[in-house]
Amino acid sequence: GGVVPGGGPSKEGEGGSRAAALAASAPGPPPGCPLPWQGYLPEDLQMCLGGGMGKAAVVPGLSSFSSIGWRSFGVVGRVWGLSQQAQGSREVQCKLEEAQSEGDREAILEELREHVKAAARDPHANHVLQRCIELCLPAASQFVVEEVLESGPIGIALHKNGCRVMQSLLKRSSDESVHRLVAALLPEFSKMAQHQ
């Protein structure tokens, strides 16, 4: 058996194939160069990747992606599903922290719309919701306040995961929203004080 140019064993040699040896020894593309598999993607997605790492990803015909940066592109459209899994929740939180703009963070937060009550109680999604509240502007997370008020804030405040979301809302929301949340919670203050 011989040795392939990359230094691994050849097809005839012991322990492994020529293809595996070549793959292991092949260097990655230089920064800014197209990825090897990029040519197999549709043209509109190639435009997102080609030389545009870190820039706004623009997919023709999908206007909702037009303001979404590359760093959040991988989770957009999958935020709610990912948020309910341990690893997925961490991935979404990382994308929130790496986001280059308010628009990127708001695009992620927007996917939790109509899922706030469930997210607040979920053992994994509550962490995503908290990070969204902490990192997004209060105006962007106003719908979270509205959904909490509609679903009954006391139920969320007394829940083992929901109470953390409530704390984040009370810390980061506008003065008016905090006043509304506190007004809704005050009648149940004695219940909250005794809750374990």
RAVEN-V651645 format. One record per helix or strand of 3 or more residues. SS is the DSSP state (~ for helix, > for strand). FROM is the first residue (numbers start at 0). TO is the last residue. If there is no record, write none. Layout:
ss->SS from->FROM to->TO
ss->SS from->FROM to->TO
//
This chain:
ss->~ from->17 to->24
ss->~ from->37 to->39
ss->~ from->42 to->48
ss->~ from->62 to->64
ss->~ from->69 to->72
ss->~ from->78 to->82
ss->~ from->85 to->97
ss->~ from->101 to->109
ss->~ from->115 to->120
ss->~ from->124 to->134
ss->~ from->141 to->150
ss->~ from->152 to->156
ss->~ from->161 to->171
ss->~ from->174 to->185
ss->~ from->188 to->193
//
